Amino acid sequence: MASKIEVDEIFNAGGDNDTGIDLATNDAVKIKIANAVKAEVDSSGHVKLDTVKGYTSAASVSVVGEGGSTTTNLQQGLAKVWAKCDEHTIEDSLNVTSSTDHGTGDYTITIANDMANVTYSLTLSSLAVQNQITAMAAGSYRRECSNSSGTVADVNFANSTVHGDLA
């Protein structure tokens, strides 16, 4: 039968505020609450969890940047909406409910969880020569595509990405 130690806190008696768990085998460290695993560090050092929430500010998690001397805000760096369309048909997306066809080359993408305001960043790309934003709202945006002769046209591979704050 395995031994069990139950404590409220693990601390270094030397007083230098170091804490830790040193496992001599390839075990994982699991954090359980109400008998359910909420987080785990596996034997390879991978942290596994379902939700990341800032400790001092629930809406802010900083990630150390590539050079190690700067940080990036995780929420601000994530795309909140993206859509890959073939003409007006959504082929794949994130946080999109539908696409409305207003006629040749003219589409509205409806956002499932609205943006906080209309000051979000919207990036368009396609095989068309010109992509134009014709309307932006917290819950949708409208785009128009034109071919090389400047004529509004249906296009394949009409992509869009939104960065900004969700409502």
N, C-alpha and C positions, 0 to 999 in steps of 0.2 A: 504494500500500500504506500502511495506517495505521501510525503509530508506536505502540510499546508501551513503557510505563515500568513496571518491576517494582521495588517497594520493600516493606520490612517495616513502615515507619511513615512517616506524614506529620506534620510538626510545624512550628511557627512558630519560625524561628531567632531571633526577637526575644525569646524567653524568657518571654512572658506566657501561655503554656499554651493559646493559641488554636489550634485545629486546624480543618480544614474542606476542603471541595472546592467550588470555584466553577465551575459549568458555564455557559458563555455561550450554550448552545443549550438546546433543550427535551429534552435527554437525561434518562435515568433513572440513578440510582446504584444499582448492584446489588452485593450481597454474595454471593459464591460460595464454597462450600466443596466440595472434591472435584468441581469442575466443575458443581455444581448450585446454582441460585439459591436462597438461603435467606431473603433479605430484599431489599426494593427500596423506594426512594423515587422515585416517578414525577415527571414534570415539573410536576404540579399540587401536589406536596407531600404526596401520600397515601403513607402507609407501608403496605406490603403484606408480610404474613408469615403463617405458619400457626400458630405457637405463641408465646405470651407467657409468659415465666418470669422471676420475680424474680431480680435479679443477686445481692443479698446474702442473700436468703432465697427459695428456689425456690417456696415456697407463698405469697408475698406480693408483690403488685404494687399500688402506690398510684397513684391518679389524682387530679389536682388538681380540687377541687370547683368549683362554679359561680362562687363569689365570688373564686376565685383565692388565698384565704388558708388553706383547709383541704384535707385530702386524704380520699379515700374508698378503702378497700381493695377492689380489684376483685373478688376471690373472694367476699368476704362480701356484696357487693351483688348477686350474681347468683342468680336462682332456680335451684335444683338439680333440682327436679322440678315439673312442672305437668301437669295433665290437664284436658281439656275433654270431658265425657261427656254423652251423651243417655241418660238413665236409667243403666244399667250399661254401655252400649256406649261405648268410648273412641273419640272422633272425631278427636282430635289430642292429642299429648302429647310430653313430654320426659322421658327417664329413667324410663319406665314400661313394665313388661312386660305387665301384665294388670289386669283388673278382675273381681272375683268378686261375683256377685249372691247375697246371703244371704236374699233375700226382698224384699218391697215396701219400697222406699226405703232399703235397707240394703246398702252396698257396701264392698268392700275394694279399695284400689288397691295393687298390688305394685310396689315400686321396683326398677328394674333394678340400679343401683349403689347399695348401701345408704348410708344416712346414718351418720355416725360414732357417733351415740347417739340417744336419744329426746328430747333437749332442743331439737330443731329447731322452727322456727316454721311452723305450718300454718295457712293461710288458706283458708276455704271460702266459696263463694258459689253461689247458684242462684236460680231463680224461686220456690223454696219459701220459706215464712215462716221456717222454722227449719232450720239446719244444725247438727248436733251431731257432735263427734268422740267415737267410742265406744271406740277403741283406737289406740295408736300404738306402733310397733316401729321398729327401725332400717331394716327392709326393707319396711315396709308401714304403711298407716293405714286405719282403718275409719270411715266416715261414715254418718250417718242423716239423712234429710230428712223434714220434716213439712209438711203443708199448713196453710192458715189456721185450720182447726178443730183443729189439734194432732194430726191423724191421720198416722201414718207413710205416706208416699206416694212413688211413683216420680215423678221430675221431669225435665224437659228442662233443658239448660244447667246441669248440675252441674259447677262448676269448682273446682279446688284448686291451690294453689301452696305449695311448700316452700322455705324459706330455712334455711340452716345449713351444717354441715360434712359433706362426703362422707367416707366411711370411707377 
